[in-house]
Amino acid sequence: MSTTPHGTDEQDASRGNGGGFAATLRRSMADRLSGGEQPAAQAGAATAQMPAAGPREGAAEAAARAAATGPRRVRLSLSRVDPWSTMKLAFLLSVGLGVMIVVAAAVVWFVLDAMHVFADIQELLVSIGSENFLRLMDYLQFDRVMSFATIVAVIDVLLLTALATIGAFLYNIVAALVGGLHVTLTDD
């Protein structure tokens, strides 16, 4: 039987906190604050000093008591973001976004071609007699549109990865000054 800051594991289990996120977080924080795990001799002495757990409450009584006290709240702060992991995540997300850009450009081109938009534009330009604009229609061919979409996707990957990494560095600098982003989690 091990001890936690609020009692023994059996007491936590009788309260319905044995496997919850808050109980795990509380034990982890207690271990960190106490300097790690206790040696076996000290752990035995610590449990001997703790009062014995009372008779186990029924599950209905524990649930009623937990409902009366309400959900537990844990206040955490995000004080540092790892720039390397931010760069990896941003790279993968921007690659996915780049693929979506290329696929969306292909779908839009096929829809416009099926609706005969390009043919209608070319017909209009021929009726106007504008040779300069007819050369612009060469740039609306499928292979050129896909090349342009691919170039945009590659630039997107590079820029988003770099901006996210720089953002992580800036967040770390600002968080060192103001303490980071504070979040309150509840255990429902």
C-alpha positions as CSV (number, residue, x, y, z in Angstrom):
1,M,0.0,0.0,0.0
2,S,1.5,3.4,-1.0
3,T,0.6,6.8,0.3
4,T,-0.5,9.8,-1.6
5,P,-0.7,13.4,-0.3
6,H,-4.4,12.9,0.5
7,G,-4.3,9.4,2.0
8,T,-3.6,5.9,1.0
9,D,-4.4,4.2,-2.3
10,E,-7.2,2.3,-0.6
11,Q,-8.8,5.5,0.5
12,D,-8.5,6.9,-3.1
13,A,-10.0,3.7,-4.4
14,S,-12.9,3.9,-2.0
15,R,-13.5,7.5,-3.1
16,G,-13.7,6.4,-6.7
17,N,-10.3,8.0,-7.6
18,G,-8.2,5.0,-8.1
19,G,-7.8,5.1,-11.9
20,G,-8.9,8.6,-12.8
21,F,-6.9,11.2,-14.6
22,A,-6.8,13.5,-11.6
23,A,-5.6,10.8,-9.2
24,T,-2.8,9.8,-11.6
25,L,-1.9,13.5,-12.0
26,R,-2.0,14.1,-8.3
27,R,0.3,11.1,-7.6
28,S,2.7,12.1,-10.3
29,M,2.9,15.7,-8.9
30,A,3.4,14.4,-5.4
31,D,6.2,12.2,-6.5
32,R,7.9,15.1,-8.3
33,L,7.5,17.4,-5.3
34,S,8.8,14.9,-2.8
35,G,11.9,14.2,-4.9
36,G,10.9,10.9,-6.5
37,E,9.8,7.6,-5.1
38,Q,10.6,6.9,-1.5
39,P,13.0,4.0,-0.6
40,A,11.3,0.9,0.7
41,A,12.3,1.5,4.4
42,Q,10.9,5.1,4.3
43,A,7.8,4.0,2.5
44,G,7.1,1.4,5.1
45,A,7.6,4.0,7.9
46,A,5.4,6.5,6.1
47,T,2.5,4.0,5.8
48,A,2.9,2.9,9.4
49,Q,2.3,6.5,10.4
50,M,-0.8,6.9,8.3
51,P,-4.1,6.1,10.1
52,A,-5.7,2.9,9.0
53,A,-8.4,3.2,6.4
54,G,-11.9,3.0,7.8
55,P,-14.5,0.5,6.7
56,R,-15.0,0.6,3.0
57,E,-18.0,2.6,1.9
58,G,-20.5,1.3,-0.6
59,A,-20.2,2.3,-4.2
60,A,-23.5,4.2,-3.9
61,E,-22.3,6.2,-0.9
62,A,-19.0,7.0,-2.6
63,A,-20.8,8.2,-5.7
64,A,-23.2,10.3,-3.6
65,R,-20.3,11.9,-1.8
66,A,-18.4,12.6,-5.0
67,A,-21.6,14.2,-6.5
68,A,-22.0,16.4,-3.5
69,T,-18.4,17.7,-3.6
70,G,-18.6,18.3,-7.4
71,P,-15.9,17.6,-10.0
72,R,-12.3,18.1,-9.1
73,R,-10.4,20.9,-10.8
74,V,-6.7,20.9,-11.7
75,R,-5.1,24.1,-12.8
76,L,-2.1,23.6,-15.1
77,S,0.1,26.0,-17.0
78,L,1.7,25.4,-20.4
79,S,5.0,27.0,-19.6
80,R,7.1,25.6,-22.5
81,V,6.6,24.2,-26.0
82,D,9.3,22.1,-27.5
83,P,10.3,23.7,-30.8
84,W,11.6,20.4,-32.3
85,S,8.3,18.6,-31.8
86,T,6.4,21.7,-33.0
87,M,8.5,21.7,-36.2
88,K,7.8,18.0,-36.8
89,L,4.0,18.4,-36.2
90,A,3.8,21.5,-38.3
91,F,5.7,19.8,-41.1
92,L,3.3,16.8,-41.2
93,L,0.2,19.0,-41.0
94,S,1.4,21.3,-43.7
95,V,2.3,18.3,-46.0
96,G,-1.3,17.2,-45.5
97,L,-2.5,20.7,-46.3
98,G,-0.3,20.7,-49.4
99,V,-1.8,17.4,-50.6
100,M,-5.2,18.9,-50.1
101,I,-4.3,22.0,-52.1
102,V,-3.2,19.8,-55.1
103,V,-6.2,17.6,-54.9
104,A,-8.6,20.5,-54.6
105,A,-7.0,22.2,-57.6
106,A,-7.4,19.1,-59.7
107,V,-11.1,18.7,-58.6
108,V,-11.9,22.3,-59.4
109,W,-10.2,22.1,-62.8
110,F,-12.1,18.9,-63.7
111,V,-15.4,20.5,-62.6
112,L,-14.8,23.6,-64.6
113,D,-13.8,21.6,-67.6
114,A,-16.9,19.4,-67.3
115,M,-19.0,22.6,-67.2
116,H,-17.2,23.7,-70.4
117,V,-16.1,26.9,-68.8
118,F,-12.7,26.9,-70.5
119,A,-14.3,26.3,-73.9
120,D,-16.8,29.2,-73.3
121,I,-14.0,31.5,-72.3
122,Q,-12.0,30.6,-75.4
123,E,-15.0,31.1,-77.6
124,L,-15.6,34.5,-76.1
125,L,-12.0,35.6,-76.7
126,V,-12.1,34.4,-80.3
127,S,-15.3,36.4,-80.9
128,I,-13.7,39.5,-79.4
129,G,-10.7,38.9,-81.6
130,S,-8.2,39.2,-78.8
131,E,-5.0,37.2,-79.6
132,N,-3.2,38.3,-76.5
133,F,-5.8,36.8,-74.2
134,L,-5.9,33.5,-76.2
135,R,-2.3,32.9,-75.2
136,L,-3.4,33.2,-71.5
137,M,-5.7,30.2,-72.1
138,D,-2.5,28.1,-72.6
139,Y,-1.8,28.6,-68.9
140,L,-5.1,27.1,-67.9
141,Q,-4.2,23.7,-69.2
142,F,-4.3,20.9,-66.7
143,D,-0.6,20.2,-66.5
144,R,0.2,23.9,-65.9
145,V,-2.5,24.2,-63.2
146,M,-1.2,21.2,-61.4
147,S,2.4,22.5,-61.6
148,F,1.3,25.8,-60.1
149,A,-0.7,24.0,-57.4
150,T,2.4,21.9,-56.5
151,I,4.6,24.9,-56.3
152,V,2.1,26.6,-54.0
153,A,1.9,23.4,-51.9
154,V,5.7,23.2,-51.5
155,I,5.9,26.9,-50.5
156,D,3.1,26.3,-48.1
157,V,5.0,23.4,-46.4
158,L,8.1,25.5,-46.1
159,L,6.4,28.6,-44.8
160,L,4.0,26.9,-42.3
161,T,6.8,24.8,-40.9
162,A,9.1,27.7,-40.4
163,L,6.4,30.0,-39.0
164,A,5.2,27.3,-36.5
165,T,8.8,26.7,-35.3
166,I,9.4,30.5,-34.9
167,G,6.0,30.7,-33.1
168,A,7.2,28.0,-30.6
169,F,10.4,30.0,-29.9
170,L,8.4,33.2,-29.4
171,Y,5.9,31.4,-27.1
172,N,8.7,30.1,-25.0
173,I,10.2,33.6,-24.6
174,V,6.8,35.2,-23.8
175,A,5.9,32.3,-21.4
176,A,9.2,32.9,-19.5
177,L,8.0,36.5,-19.0
178,V,4.4,36.0,-18.1
179,G,4.2,32.4,-16.9
180,G,2.6,30.7,-19.9
181,L,-1.0,29.7,-20.7
182,H,-3.1,28.7,-17.7
183,V,-5.6,25.9,-18.2
184,T,-8.1,24.5,-15.7
185,L,-9.1,20.8,-16.2
186,T,-12.0,19.1,-14.5
187,D,-12.5,15.5,-13.8
188,D,-16.1,14.8,-14.6
